[in-house]
Amino acid sequence: MAFVITSPCKDEKSGECVEVCPVDCIEEGKDMFYIDPDICIDCGACEAVCPVEAIFMEDETPEQENEYIEMNRKFFEDR
């Protein structure tokens, strides 16, 4: 299970999450940041510092934000 960055990050991109990630699994995209689910170690450091509360555990992602689970995966598959 990985963390997922959701819609509040879109066009926000504060970046605190990148700074605290111990495994460098967060990368910047065009409009927002994304978490690589294959690298994320579920430590929660990113969630704790997100100023817009955009980061959730995959299984705790609000239903209306579920599309972001696939968006995070696809971002890294397409690279």
N, C-alpha and C positions, 0 to 999 in steps of 0.2 A: 504494500500500500504506500502510495506517495502523496505528497502534498500537491495541491493544484492552485494555480493563480487564476482568479476569476475576473469578471467584468469591472469591478471598481479600479483595477489597475489600468484598464484601457485608457490611453492618453494621459495617464498620471505619471507612471514610471519614476517613482521616487528613488528606488535603488538601494534602500537600506537592506533589503533581503539579500541582495548580491554580496554585500559587504560582510554579512554574518554567516553565510553558508560555508560550512567546513569542508564540503566536498565539491564546491564549484559546479553545482548542478543547475544553476539559474542563469539563463542567458537572455539578452535583450533582443526583442523582435522589433518590427516596425512600429507597432502601436502599444506594446506592453512587454512584460517579462514572462518567461516560460520556465517551468521546472521539468527537467528530464526525469521521467519516472523510473528509468533504469539506473540512475545514479543516486537519486534521493535516498537518504538513509533515515528519513522520518524523524529527524531530531527535533523539529519544531522551532528552530532558531529563527527561521524566516517569518513564520506566523506571528511570533511574539513582537517583531519590530515593524510589521507592515502598518504604515500610518493610515491606510484606507481600508483595512480589514478585508483584503482581497484573497487571502490565502487560507485554504481549508484542507483537512485530510480528505483524501479522495472519497471515502465512504461517508463523510460528514458534509460534503458539498451540498449547498441548498439545491433543491430540485430545479429551480429556474436557472441555475448556473451549470447544470450537468453537461452542457455542450462544451464547456471549457476543459473538461476531463480529456475529451478526445482532441481538442485543439492543442493542449499541451503535448500530448503524445505525437500528434501529426507534425508539430513544429520540428521535432527532432528526427522524425522518420524522413522528412522531406529534405534534410540537409545532406 
